[in-house]
Structure formats: structure tokens, C-alpha cells
Amino acid sequence: MSAVEQSRLDSGVGSLSPRLGIGFFPSGLEISFLLAGLGFVVWGCALATWRLRAQAEPGVD
């Protein structure tokens, strides 16, 4: 691996937060926050769908 390829890999590790320049840790945190937010969105959609379905079908709880 050449030095250019290595520097590309090193700069790509923290690509989500290049301004901080700390490296992997900020991007790892950002990824976990994004995944948590996505999980809440999916959970909210599933809950809303279940509630609407329960309202649409009386007797099904």
C-alpha cells in the first residue's frame, strides 16, 4: 500500500466529522446517534401503524 492510499484511508476514517479532526471517535458517535434516531423513527412508525390498524378493526386489540 502506498503512502497516498494510506493517507486516503486515514482521512476517510473520520469523514463524517472532518472539522473535528480527532479521527474515528466522533464518526463512531455520530453513527451510533444516527442509528438510535433511525431506530426511534422505525419504532414510532410501527407503533402508529399498529394503533391505526387497531382503530380500523374494532375488536382487535
Biopython code that builds the backbone (N, CA, C, O; Angstrom):
import numpy as np
from Bio.PDB.StructureBuilder import StructureBuilder

atoms = [
    (1, "MET", "N", (0.851, -1.185, 0.000)),
    (1, "MET", "CA", (0.000, 0.000, 0.000)),
    (1, "MET", "C", (0.894, 1.244, 0.000)),
    (1, "MET", "O", (1.839, 1.350, 0.782)),
    (2, "SER", "N", (0.584, 2.140, -0.859)),
    (2, "SER", "CA", (1.415, 3.342, -0.958)),
    (2, "SER", "C", (1.024, 4.356, 0.121)),
    (2, "SER", "O", (-0.011, 4.225, 0.774)),
    (3, "ALA", "N", (1.858, 5.346, 0.286)),
    (3, "ALA", "CA", (1.595, 6.376, 1.293)),
    (3, "ALA", "C", (0.350, 7.180, 0.947)),
    (3, "ALA", "O", (-0.367, 7.634, 1.839)),
    (4, "VAL", "N", (0.089, 7.357, -0.350)),
    (4, "VAL", "CA", (-1.097, 8.109, -0.763)),
    (4, "VAL", "C", (-2.358, 7.344, -0.383)),
    (4, "VAL", "O", (-3.312, 7.925, 0.133)),
    (5, "GLU", "N", (-2.357, 6.028, -0.641)),
    (5, "GLU", "CA", (-3.520, 5.223, -0.276)),
    (5, "GLU", "C", (-3.731, 5.227, 1.232)),
    (5, "GLU", "O", (-4.864, 5.326, 1.704)),
    (6, "GLN", "N", (-2.639, 5.118, 1.991)),
    (6, "GLN", "CA", (-2.746, 5.122, 3.449)),
    (6, "GLN", "C", (-3.307, 6.446, 3.953)),
    (6, "GLN", "O", (-4.129, 6.457, 4.870)),
    (7, "SER", "N", (-2.877, 7.557, 3.371)),
    (7, "SER", "CA", (-3.384, 8.847, 3.822)),
    (7, "SER", "C", (-4.856, 9.011, 3.453)),
    (7, "SER", "O", (-5.613, 9.648, 4.185)),
    (8, "ARG", "N", (-5.260, 8.443, 2.326)),
    (8, "ARG", "CA", (-6.687, 8.483, 1.968)),
    (8, "ARG", "C", (-7.508, 7.699, 2.980)),
    (8, "ARG", "O", (-8.573, 8.147, 3.406)),
    (9, "LEU", "N", (-7.006, 6.516, 3.366)),
    (9, "LEU", "CA", (-7.723, 5.719, 4.356)),
    (9, "LEU", "C", (-7.798, 6.455, 5.690)),
    (9, "LEU", "O", (-8.851, 6.496, 6.327)),
    (10, "ASP", "N", (-6.677, 7.036, 6.105)),
    (10, "ASP", "CA", (-6.652, 7.744, 7.385)),
    (10, "ASP", "C", (-7.608, 8.931, 7.378)),
    (10, "ASP", "O", (-8.292, 9.181, 8.371)),
    (11, "SER", "N", (-7.660, 9.659, 6.276)),
    (11, "SER", "CA", (-8.546, 10.819, 6.219)),
    (11, "SER", "C", (-10.002, 10.388, 6.077)),
    (11, "SER", "O", (-10.901, 11.141, 6.452)),
    (12, "GLY", "N", (-10.251, 9.199, 5.546)),
    (12, "GLY", "CA", (-11.617, 8.723, 5.364)),
    (12, "GLY", "C", (-12.231, 8.157, 6.624)),
    (12, "GLY", "O", (-13.447, 7.982, 6.695)),
    (13, "VAL", "N", (-11.400, 7.863, 7.634)),
    (13, "VAL", "CA", (-11.920, 7.242, 8.848)),
    (13, "VAL", "C", (-12.880, 8.179, 9.563)),
    (13, "VAL", "O", (-13.958, 7.759, 9.983)),
    (14, "GLY", "N", (-12.500, 9.448, 9.707)),
    (14, "GLY", "CA", (-13.370, 10.404, 10.378)),
    (14, "GLY", "C", (-14.111, 11.285, 9.396)),
    (14, "GLY", "O", (-14.300, 12.476, 9.643)),
    (15, "SER", "N", (-14.530, 10.708, 8.289)),
    (15, "SER", "CA", (-15.071, 11.522, 7.202)),
    (15, "SER", "C", (-16.397, 12.196, 7.567)),
    (15, "SER", "O", (-16.755, 13.212, 6.972)),
    (16, "LEU", "N", (-17.125, 11.643, 8.535)),
    (16, "LEU", "CA", (-18.385, 12.276, 8.921)),
    (16, "LEU", "C", (-18.142, 13.575, 9.686)),
    (16, "LEU", "O", (-19.002, 14.456, 9.699)),
    (17, "SER", "N", (-17.001, 13.696, 10.311)),
    (17, "SER", "CA", (-16.707, 14.920, 11.062)),
    (17, "SER", "C", (-15.285, 15.372, 10.774)),
    (17, "SER", "O", (-14.431, 15.309, 11.658)),
    (18, "PRO", "N", (-15.015, 15.825, 9.560)),
    (18, "PRO", "CA", (-13.643, 16.229, 9.227)),
    (18, "PRO", "C", (-13.207, 17.496, 9.952)),
    (18, "PRO", "O", (-12.009, 17.719, 10.127)),
    (19, "ARG", "N", (-14.148, 18.325, 10.375)),
    (19, "ARG", "CA", (-13.779, 19.576, 11.031)),
    (19, "ARG", "C", (-13.178, 19.331, 12.412)),
    (19, "ARG", "O", (-12.301, 20.073, 12.856)),
    (20, "LEU", "N", (-13.655, 18.285, 13.090)),
    (20, "LEU", "CA", (-13.114, 17.998, 14.415)),
    (20, "LEU", "C", (-11.698, 17.454, 14.318)),
    (20, "LEU", "O", (-10.847, 17.774, 15.148)),
    (21, "GLY", "N", (-11.446, 16.633, 13.307)),
    (21, "GLY", "CA", (-10.101, 16.136, 13.063)),
    (21, "GLY", "C", (-9.573, 15.211, 14.140)),
    (21, "GLY", "O", (-8.363, 15.006, 14.231)),
    (22, "ILE", "N", (-10.446, 14.648, 14.956)),
    (22, "ILE", "CA", (-9.976, 13.780, 16.038)),
    (22, "ILE", "C", (-9.761, 12.358, 15.516)),
    (22, "ILE", "O", (-8.901, 11.636, 16.021)),
    (23, "GLY", "N", (-10.524, 11.961, 14.530)),
    (23, "GLY", "CA", (-10.350, 10.618, 13.986)),
    (23, "GLY", "C", (-11.636, 9.826, 14.057)),
    (23, "GLY", "O", (-12.708, 10.329, 13.721)),
    (24, "PHE", "N", (-11.524, 8.587, 14.494)),
    (24, "PHE", "CA", (-12.660, 7.669, 14.403)),
    (24, "PHE", "C", (-13.723, 7.950, 15.448)),
    (24, "PHE", "O", (-14.908, 7.741, 15.184)),
    (25, "PHE", "N", (-13.335, 8.418, 16.625)),
    (25, "PHE", "CA", (-14.281, 8.514, 17.740)),
    (25, "PHE", "C", (-15.512, 9.364, 17.435)),
    (25, "PHE", "O", (-16.625, 8.919, 17.717)),
    (26, "PRO", "N", (-15.365, 10.579, 16.867)),
    (26, "PRO", "CA", (-16.561, 11.375, 16.567)),
    (26, "PRO", "C", (-17.465, 10.704, 15.542)),
    (26, "PRO", "O", (-18.688, 10.737, 15.675)),
    (27, "SER", "N", (-16.863, 10.090, 14.507)),
    (27, "SER", "CA", (-17.716, 9.484, 13.495)),
    (27, "SER", "C", (-18.425, 8.265, 14.077)),
    (27, "SER", "O", (-19.563, 7.978, 13.706)),
    (28, "GLY", "N", (-17.764, 7.545, 14.987)),
    (28, "GLY", "CA", (-18.417, 6.418, 15.642)),
    (28, "GLY", "C", (-19.600, 6.879, 16.480)),
    (28, "GLY", "O", (-20.659, 6.252, 16.481)),
    (29, "LEU", "N", (-19.406, 7.987, 17.192)),
    (29, "LEU", "CA", (-20.505, 8.544, 17.976)),
    (29, "LEU", "C", (-21.642, 8.993, 17.071)),
    (29, "LEU", "O", (-22.813, 8.739, 17.355)),
    (30, "GLU", "N", (-21.282, 9.669, 15.969)),
    (30, "GLU", "CA", (-22.325, 10.146, 15.062)),
    (30, "GLU", "C", (-23.101, 8.977, 14.474)),
    (30, "GLU", "O", (-24.323, 9.045, 14.347)),
    (31, "ILE", "N", (-22.396, 7.898, 14.112)),
    (31, "ILE", "CA", (-23.079, 6.732, 13.555)),
    (31, "ILE", "C", (-24.030, 6.146, 14.587)),
    (31, "ILE", "O", (-25.152, 5.776, 14.243)),
    (32, "SER", "N", (-23.605, 6.051, 15.855)),
    (32, "SER", "CA", (-24.484, 5.479, 16.868)),
    (32, "SER", "C", (-25.694, 6.374, 17.112)),
    (32, "SER", "O", (-26.798, 5.875, 17.329)),
    (33, "PHE", "N", (-25.498, 7.697, 17.079)),
    (33, "PHE", "CA", (-26.644, 8.597, 17.234)),
    (33, "PHE", "C", (-27.595, 8.486, 16.046)),
    (33, "PHE", "O", (-28.814, 8.517, 16.217)),
    (34, "LEU", "N", (-27.038, 8.358, 14.841)),
    (34, "LEU", "CA", (-27.885, 8.198, 13.656)),
    (34, "LEU", "C", (-28.679, 6.901, 13.736)),
    (34, "LEU", "O", (-29.868, 6.881, 13.418)),
    (35, "LEU", "N", (-28.030, 5.820, 14.158)),
    (35, "LEU", "CA", (-28.729, 4.541, 14.272)),
    (35, "LEU", "C", (-29.803, 4.605, 15.351)),
    (35, "LEU", "O", (-30.891, 4.057, 15.174)),
    (36, "ALA", "N", (-29.512, 5.265, 16.460)),
    (36, "ALA", "CA", (-30.512, 5.404, 17.515)),
    (36, "ALA", "C", (-31.707, 6.212, 17.019)),
    (36, "ALA", "O", (-32.855, 5.852, 17.282)),
    (37, "GLY", "N", (-31.440, 7.302, 16.301)),
    (37, "GLY", "CA", (-32.531, 8.108, 15.745)),
    (37, "GLY", "C", (-33.361, 7.329, 14.754)),
    (37, "GLY", "O", (-34.589, 7.416, 14.748)),
    (38, "LEU", "N", (-32.680, 6.561, 13.909)),
    (38, "LEU", "CA", (-33.392, 5.739, 12.933)),
    (38, "LEU", "C", (-34.245, 4.690, 13.639)),
    (38, "LEU", "O", (-35.366, 4.408, 13.215)),
    (39, "GLY", "N", (-33.716, 4.118, 14.709)),
    (39, "GLY", "CA", (-34.482, 3.137, 15.480)),
    (39, "GLY", "C", (-35.743, 3.748, 16.072)),
    (39, "GLY", "O", (-36.807, 3.127, 16.049)),
    (40, "PHE", "N", (-35.629, 4.969, 16.607)),
    (40, "PHE", "CA", (-36.806, 5.640, 17.153)),
    (40, "PHE", "C", (-37.838, 5.919, 16.068)),
    (40, "PHE", "O", (-39.039, 5.787, 16.306)),
    (41, "VAL", "N", (-37.384, 6.302, 14.881)),
    (41, "VAL", "CA", (-38.310, 6.573, 13.776)),
    (41, "VAL", "C", (-39.041, 5.293, 13.381)),
    (41, "VAL", "O", (-40.260, 5.295, 13.209)),
    (42, "VAL", "N", (-38.293, 4.202, 13.237)),
    (42, "VAL", "CA", (-38.908, 2.925, 12.860)),
    (42, "VAL", "C", (-39.883, 2.476, 13.938)),
    (42, "VAL", "O", (-40.982, 2.013, 13.629)),
    (43, "TRP", "N", (-39.484, 2.610, 15.216)),
    (43, "TRP", "CA", (-40.349, 2.208, 16.313)),
    (43, "TRP", "C", (-41.627, 3.051, 16.330)),
    (43, "TRP", "O", (-42.717, 2.524, 16.549)),
    (44, "GLY", "N", (-41.493, 4.354, 16.101)),
    (44, "GLY", "CA", (-42.662, 5.236, 16.071)),
    (44, "GLY", "C", (-43.603, 4.899, 14.930)),
    (44, "GLY", "O", (-44.822, 4.911, 15.099)),
    (45, "CYS", "N", (-43.038, 4.599, 13.765)),
    (45, "CYS", "CA", (-43.878, 4.223, 12.620)),
    (45, "CYS", "C", (-44.601, 2.912, 12.887)),
    (45, "CYS", "O", (-45.778, 2.769, 12.556)),
    (46, "ALA", "N", (-43.902, 1.960, 13.480)),
    (46, "ALA", "CA", (-44.532, 0.673, 13.783)),
    (46, "ALA", "C", (-45.656, 0.853, 14.800)),
    (46, "ALA", "O", (-46.722, 0.252, 14.664)),
    (47, "LEU", "N", (-45.420, 1.674, 15.812)),
    (47, "LEU", "CA", (-46.440, 1.924, 16.827)),
    (47, "LEU", "C", (-47.646, 2.632, 16.218)),
    (47, "LEU", "O", (-48.787, 2.275, 16.511)),
    (48, "ALA", "N", (-47.402, 3.632, 15.375)),
    (48, "ALA", "CA", (-48.503, 4.354, 14.731)),
    (48, "ALA", "C", (-49.300, 3.424, 13.824)),
    (48, "ALA", "O", (-50.530, 3.483, 13.798)),
    (49, "THR", "N", (-48.605, 2.565, 13.081)),
    (49, "THR", "CA", (-49.297, 1.616, 12.205)),
    (49, "THR", "C", (-50.156, 0.662, 13.019)),
    (49, "THR", "O", (-51.290, 0.365, 12.642)),
    (50, "TRP", "N", (-49.614, 0.180, 14.142)),
    (50, "TRP", "CA", (-50.357, -0.749, 14.992)),
    (50, "TRP", "C", (-51.593, -0.068, 15.582)),
    (50, "TRP", "O", (-52.662, -0.676, 15.650)),
    (51, "ARG", "N", (-51.452, 1.188, 16.008)),
    (51, "ARG", "CA", (-52.591, 1.920, 16.575)),
    (51, "ARG", "C", (-53.667, 2.166, 15.518)),
    (51, "ARG", "O", (-54.856, 2.003, 15.791)),
    (52, "LEU", "N", (-53.249, 2.559, 14.312)),
    (52, "LEU", "CA", (-54.218, 2.794, 13.242)),
    (52, "LEU", "C", (-54.931, 1.501, 12.866)),
    (52, "LEU", "O", (-56.135, 1.504, 12.610)),
    (53, "ARG", "N", (-54.187, 0.395, 12.832)),
    (53, "ARG", "CA", (-54.800, -0.882, 12.491)),
    (53, "ARG", "C", (-55.790, -1.301, 13.576)),
    (53, "ARG", "O", (-56.848, -1.852, 13.272)),
    (54, "ALA", "N", (-55.450, -1.040, 14.841)),
    (54, "ALA", "CA", (-56.350, -1.375, 15.942)),
    (54, "ALA", "C", (-57.621, -0.529, 15.876)),
    (54, "ALA", "O", (-58.702, -1.010, 16.215)),
    (55, "GLN", "N", (-57.498, 0.729, 15.443)),
    (55, "GLN", "CA", (-58.685, 1.575, 15.306)),
    (55, "GLN", "C", (-59.527, 1.142, 14.109)),
    (55, "GLN", "O", (-60.755, 1.217, 14.151)),
    (56, "ALA", "N", (-58.874, 0.692, 13.053)),
    (56, "ALA", "CA", (-59.602, 0.326, 11.836)),
    (56, "ALA", "C", (-60.357, -0.984, 12.008)),
    (56, "ALA", "O", (-61.386, -1.201, 11.368)),
    (57, "GLU", "N", (-59.845, -1.864, 12.879)),
    (57, "GLU", "CA", (-60.502, -3.151, 13.091)),
    (57, "GLU", "C", (-60.998, -3.215, 14.530)),
    (57, "GLU", "O", (-60.239, -3.574, 15.430)),
    (58, "PRO", "N", (-62.253, -2.873, 14.755)),
    (58, "PRO", "CA", (-62.769, -2.940, 16.126)),
    (58, "PRO", "C", (-62.775, -4.382, 16.628)),
    (58, "PRO", "O", (-63.078, -5.309, 15.877)),
    (59, "GLY", "N", (-62.439, -4.559, 17.890)),
    (59, "GLY", "CA", (-62.380, -5.893, 18.459)),
    (59, "GLY", "C", (-60.990, -6.496, 18.414)),
    (59, "GLY", "O", (-60.727, -7.493, 19.085)),
    (60, "VAL", "N", (-60.092, -5.903, 17.629)),
    (60, "VAL", "CA", (-58.711, -6.382, 17.588)),
    (60, "VAL", "C", (-57.886, -5.433, 18.427)),
    (60, "VAL", "O", (-57.815, -4.237, 18.143)),
    (61, "ASP", "N", (-57.261, -5.969, 19.463)),
    (61, "ASP", "CA", (-56.516, -5.098, 20.366)),
    (61, "ASP", "C", (-55.050, -5.463, 20.371)),
    (61, "ASP", "O", (-54.260, -4.836, 21.076)),
]
sb = StructureBuilder()
sb.init_structure("model")
sb.init_model(0)
sb.init_chain("A")
sb.init_seg("    ")
for serial, (resi, resn, name, xyz) in enumerate(atoms, 1):
    if name == "N":
        sb.init_residue(resn, " ", resi, " ")
    sb.init_atom(name, np.array(xyz, "f"), 0.0, 1.0, " ", f" {name:<3s}", serial, name[0])
structure = sb.get_structure()
